[in-house]
Amino acid sequence: MSFIEKISPLQLDILKEIGNIGAGNAATSLSAILNRKIDMNVPTARIVSFDEMMEIAGGADHVVASVFLRIEGDVSGSMFFVLSLPVAQYLIREMAGDSAFSIENIPHAELALSCLQELGNILSGSYLSSLADFTQLNIFPSVPALSIDMVGATISYGLLELSQESDAVIVIDTVLVKDQLIGDSIDGHFFLLPDPEFFEIIFAALGLTADD
């Protein structure tokens, strides 16, 4: 059994709190980008299997927009930020100032894709910054890569090496809620795929062991 599958409720609560701080930072960043108030619901953190992760994102054949990046520094791993196509389209329209943009039209405009890539970079960076601040470790993201494809094809890349070590992943579900006058919500999934020793290093920095 891998370390990730032995994480205690206390350790999972700590990861949830880190996610909570990260979601707050993400809401602040998104509010500035969209120039409107964005609130956030308290995120949930849980450990699921790879198959369950696929289902959370809508199923292996479901087409989504996702931003993939590598976690580098004192710890390493992979992170995906996954959005449904309607949410991705809304955000691109708001950021690019193009109300006519349709994510169904291929090829996509370079400006639109750049907006979505930068959004994923900012939001994912919010989580990694909170993790770095919490642990006092040196943690930073790689240059993000954008994909609009089926969940199975999108996520498989990040599973290639990890699947040899574990069959589990940390999922942080968060909902960023737009102003009540606008209605609707912006929900997304952060999938954290840690490399071996990721959590040993994280929890050791916090003074915790696998038995805590």
Protein Blocks (a to p, Z undefined) as FASTA:
>chain_A
ZZklmccfklmmmmmmmmmmmmmmmmmmmmmmnopacdddddddddddfklmmmmnnpjk
lccdddddddehjbgcdddddddfklmmmmmmmmnopakbcfkbccddfklmmmmmmmmm
mmmmmmmmmmmmmnopacdddddddddddfklmmmmmmmmmmmmbccdcdddddddddfk
lgpaddddddddddehklmmmmmmnopafkZZ
